Amino acid sequence: MLFSGLNSFAQLDLTTLIDKCSPAIFKITTYDASGNEYAVGTGFFISASGTGLSNYHVFQGASKAKIKTSDNKTYLVENVLGWSKESDLFKFTVKNELNETFPYLKMNAVSPKQGEKIFIIGNPLGLEKSVADGIVSSVRADDKMGETIQITAPISHGNSGSPLMNMNGEALGVVTYYLENGQNLNFAVSVKNLNILDPINAYKFPVEDGQENVVSYNNSNNNSNTTTTTTSSDIYSGSKVTFCESVDDAGNPVTVASVFNIESGGGNVTVYVDNGSTQMQTTGLIVDIYKKGSSDKYDQFIETKNFTIKSTLVATYFDYFFASAGDYVVHVYNSEEKWINDGYITIKNKSGLNIDYNDPSSTFYYIDAKVNFCTELDNLNSCSNSGDEFNISKSGSYVYVRVGQDKALKTSGITLDIYKKKGGDYDDFVETKTYTINPDKSAFYIEYTFYNAGDYKFKFYSDSSVWIQDGTVTIKYK
């Protein structure tokens, strides 16, 4: 196995990474109804059972598709598991008659930092197993596509569907398009957009017209704590996913709830998967866990877990360790990646805990930190005219942004993520900035130049990625 779903490599040199990652990446060839070659692209395995990921446009309009792996084996694309035309993502399985185990890439849904080194392996212009490297230029939020990652690594036709990888060999995104008249304007869609794929119950490829209207699925971006089911003909139509404190001797859940309190170091909750009176007809469960992010969507991928069960069971359960407070969705699939159902849970920290407010590796260290905006600083470099609304000229104007507290910040670096409000949320990514500071100082400030009016959020993190504080400001034209 190339990568397990739970482990990652320390950063390796590019040559070593290419050797380790290449077996999980394959060439895709699609064909029209007459058997003529239709399109060529790239894809990669994201599970050992043969689940693949690529671009929607690689498969669009095709009547047949096959893949060729790095060891020159070919497999037919058999089932469609989900797609998003807007995000240009396509999830599928290959025909695996010999029940082979495939090397696969671990996915990392954490947004990469500007300047982070990346590389891709693909088949540009039919040249198999070509490698290109570069850095992340920017990360942007798009209303239709979701999160996109701009990179300097060159891409061209045939690279579509290639994994965008970091220097740990983790897939950050799927290469999707480039601007022909722009230099280094190349883009990938983030793997966190997998959370918005329409969950399809293993349609045969190609999907026939109208099939996408057959399945009624749960929208994982809502805020409900209830679940919905697929069509009545599906064996999981009566399924539900609930959460409980334990299971009794008869196998029944005890103290079912949607909100649980855990210790500061994390805690276990029992996840109960009930299929009513119908046998589950699977020997395993694949579970994807996502956490709700700042945009009020379940877009923070946590991990994928695999569990072995008896196929004759009508219900099963497992314990899951939640490491931190937050709102989570748990997607449950059978061993063939057929969607069973989702469950929603809220995790809270128990009150009265012995929290160490003097540990800078904890966000509680910065509980009293404040972010201020102003246009004037006094002789102590404190804001003398703090406000939350400022007027700028059409050519742009700077505003001081100050972060401070009553004790040393205890970090030698600051990472600043800036977002602009779009609709009702601050989900339009602007840029990431990094700064070197004196860790013994209790405050620092920057001059930030605004060129456009709007509502902005500034999110500050320490050099160990611990959240310090947010600040919001409204910018208007004079």
Stockholm file with secondary structure:
# STOCKHOLM 1.0

chainA/1-478         MLFSGLNSFAQLDLTTLIDKCSPAIFKITTYDASGNEYAVGTGFFISASGTGLSNYHVFQGASKAKIKTSDNKTYLVENVLGWSKESDLFKFTVKNELNETFPYLKMNAVSPKQGEKIFIIGNPLGLEKSVADGIVSSVRADDKMGETIQITAPISHGNSGSPLMNMNGEALGVVTYYLENGQNLNFAVSVKNLNILDPINAYKFPVEDGQENVVSYNNSNNNSNTTTTTTSSDIYSGSKVTFCESVDDAGNPVTVASVFNIESGGGNVTVYVDNGSTQMQTTGLIVDIYKKGSSDKYDQFIETKNFTIKSTLVATYFDYFFASAGDYVVHVYNSEEKWINDGYITIKNKSGLNIDYNDPSSTFYYIDAKVNFCTELDNLNSCSNSGDEFNISKSGSYVYVRVGQDKALKTSGITLDIYKKKGGDYDDFVETKTYTINPDKSAFYIEYTFYNAGDYKFKFYSDSSVWIQDGTVTIKYK
#=GR chainA/1-478 SS CCCCSSCCCCCCCHHHHHHHHGGGEEEEEEECTTSCEEEEEEEEESSTTCEEEECHHHHTTCSEEEEECTTSCEEEEEEEEEEETTTTEEEEEECCTTCCCCCCCCBCCSCCCTTCEEEEEECGGGCTTEEEEEEEEEEEEETTTEEEEEESSCCCTTCTTCEEEETTSCEEEEEEEECTTSTTCEEEEEGGGGGGSEEEEEEESSCCTTGGGTCCCCCTTSCCSCCCCCCTTSTTTTCEEEEEEEECTTSCEEEECSEEEECTTCEEEEEEEECTTSCCCCSEEEEEEEECCTTSSSCEEEEEEEEECCTTCSEEEEEEEECSCEEEEEEEEETTCCEEEEEEEEEEECTTCCCCTTCTTSGGGGTTCEEEEESCBCTTSCBSSCBSEEEECTTCEEEEEEEECSSCCCCSEEEEEEEEEETTEEEEEEEEEEEECCTTCSEEEEEEEECSCEEEEEEEEETTCCEEEEEEEEEEEC
#=GC SS_cons         CCCCSSCCCCCCCHHHHHHHHGGGEEEEEEECTTSCEEEEEEEEESSTTCEEEECHHHHTTCSEEEEECTTSCEEEEEEEEEEETTTTEEEEEECCTTCCCCCCCCBCCSCCCTTCEEEEEECGGGCTTEEEEEEEEEEEEETTTEEEEEESSCCCTTCTTCEEEETTSCEEEEEEEECTTSTTCEEEEEGGGGGGSEEEEEEESSCCTTGGGTCCCCCTTSCCSCCCCCCTTSTTTTCEEEEEEEECTTSCEEEECSEEEECTTCEEEEEEEECTTSCCCCSEEEEEEEECCTTSSSCEEEEEEEEECCTTCSEEEEEEEECSCEEEEEEEEETTCCEEEEEEEEEEECTTCCCCTTCTTSGGGGTTCEEEEESCBCTTSCBSSCBSEEEECTTCEEEEEEEECSSCCCCSEEEEEEEEEETTEEEEEEEEEEEECCTTCSEEEEEEEECSCEEEEEEEEETTCCEEEEEEEEEEEC
//
